[in-house]
Amino acid sequence: MKSVSDGRERYSEDGFYIWDQPLIPAAVVSQAIAGMDAVRTGVYDTGVPPQPSYWNPGDSPKKLCKIEMPQIANRAVMELVSHPALGELAAAVTGAKMVQVWWVQLLCKPPADPDGAEKTDVGWHQDRQYWQIWEEGSELFTAWVALTNVTAEAGPMRFIRGSHRWGFLNQGDFYGQNLETQRHGIQAPPGTVWDEVPALLPPGGASFHHCLTFHGSGPNHTTEFRRSFAIHMRTENSAPVHGERKGLTQFIDRPDYCPITYHKSV
Ligand SMILES: O=C(O)CCC(=O)C(=O)O
């Protein structure tokens, strides 16, 4: 049986931690799936649309669906994103005194297109590359929550063990579509090894990864959508550059959009 206490050590050694048991209750997961489908069709029960996104209602269902800040558009998605079990485990794994959700992405990876026209890989990258808006050294990480069974065939995320200690390389590309070629363009420090670990998760399971950990994912060879939320979190040791609120940090003073899901009581 997995224990919370090994999470802290694994996260700090490997740069990620995989909680391969249901953490979020099944009812919350199934409501969030319905919420995800509503957002995908442009129906927002809060009356608020998501933020501008790569994928929009009406786009091809064969494309990787990535929608920004879906929790502001749907209450069931907000319930999942702000679930206390997730905040508590995130704090235990990272050692945080405070955990805030500061940005969320809905990710729905369709089954691989048989004629190969639409590619749905997520190229190797370090999240920090896209998060320059935060001060250097800010403690930023992601909880990736599975809503469906993420098997080896479903195009799971793959983490590179220990790569959070390679520093910021600025050599990744989320939209890269050939993981093998791309991998050879990443100059890992001498003496390190490229050790890929798939995050296999049941519905309601979660992985946690450091903002410098290289990760990516290949095609989904199942017949079902691979559904998840990438929930970007921060600890008390983080601050926006120059204290500015813009782009990805624009909502951090709004707990109704960016809930604080853990606060250690003294
Ligand atoms: O869903 C994926 O395959 C990748 C997601 C990702 O890059 C992230 O959560 O940081």
The ligand as a Gaussian input file, in Angstrom:
#p B3LYP/6-31G(d) Opt

LIG

0 1
 O       -1.161000      15.655000     -20.820000
 C       -0.014000      15.531000     -21.246000
 O        0.325000      14.575000     -21.924000
 C        1.021000      16.572000     -20.900000
 C        0.535000      17.548000     -19.889000
 C        1.578000      18.510000     -19.454000
 O        2.469000      18.846000     -20.170000
 C        1.523000      19.024000     -18.083000
 O        0.601000      18.671000     -17.329000
 O        2.411000      19.794000     -17.690000

